[in-house]
Structures are given as C-alpha cells and as structure tokens.
Amino acid sequence: MRIILCGFGVVAQSFSELLESRTHDLYSKFGLNPRIVGVFDTKGCAYNEAGLDLKKLNKKWTSFSIG
C-alpha cells in the first residue's frame, strides 16, 4: 500500500509516527505493507517510490517548519 500525504502538519506527522510503529502489526495481522511514498505542502515536497524514511522525514520537515 503506497500512501501520499497532502500536507504534513500535526495530524500527518502523528499518522506517520503511528504507521512507523505499527507497520509490523499491520503486515502480520492483515498482510498490509503500508509505506508513505510522498508528502507535499505549500513549502515543498518529498517523494521516493520505495518509501520515505519516516524518522528522517519527521526530523527534516520539523526543522524547516513546514506543515
């Protein structure tokens, strides 16, 4: 499952953190392998077909005050 987030404010950042912490459970219980492949807002965007590194994304996005 590929996910693109429109906006990366408090809700999207919380969702990405939750997704990161629960990815193993989603795969083992439901066979889902979700990954955030894109994020964009009015200040910029990030995209990687293989999936974004959520820890780096949260850190970078917050440091640039985007969201």
C-alpha positions in Angstrom: 0.0 0.0 0.0 1.5 3.3 -1.1 0.4 6.5 0.6 0.9 10.1 -0.4 0.1 12.8 2.3 -1.3 16.1 1.3 0.1 18.4 4.0 2.4 17.4 6.8 1.1 19.2 9.9 0.4 17.7 13.3 -2.1 15.1 12.1 0.0 13.8 9.2 3.2 13.7 11.4 1.3 11.8 14.1 -0.1 9.4 11.4 3.4 8.8 10.1 4.8 8.1 13.5 1.8 5.7 14.2 2.3 4.0 10.9 6.0 3.6 11.6 5.4 2.0 14.9 2.6 -0.3 13.7 3.9 -1.4 10.3 4.9 -4.8 11.6 1.5 -5.4 13.2 -0.3 -4.4 10.0 1.7 -6.9 8.0 1.4 -9.8 10.4 -2.3 -9.4 11.0 -3.6 -8.2 7.7 -0.8 -8.7 5.1 -0.5 -4.9 4.6 2.8 -3.3 3.9 2.0 0.4 4.0 4.6 3.0 3.1 4.5 6.7 2.7 6.0 7.4 -0.7 5.2 11.1 -1.0 4.5 14.2 1.1 3.7 17.7 -0.1 2.5 21.0 1.2 2.8 24.7 0.2 6.5 24.8 1.2 7.8 21.7 -0.6 7.6 18.0 -1.3 9.4 14.7 -0.8 8.9 11.5 -2.9 10.5 8.1 -3.1 8.8 5.2 -4.8 10.4 2.7 -2.4 9.1 4.7 0.6 10.3 7.6 2.6 12.4 7.2 5.8 9.9 8.5 8.3 12.3 9.2 11.1 14.4 11.4 8.8 11.2 12.9 7.2 9.8 13.9 10.6 13.1 15.4 11.7 13.8 17.4 8.5 10.2 18.6 8.0 10.0 19.9 11.6 13.4 21.6 11.4 12.3 23.5 8.3 9.0 24.4 10.0 7.0 23.1 7.1 3.5 21.9 7.9 
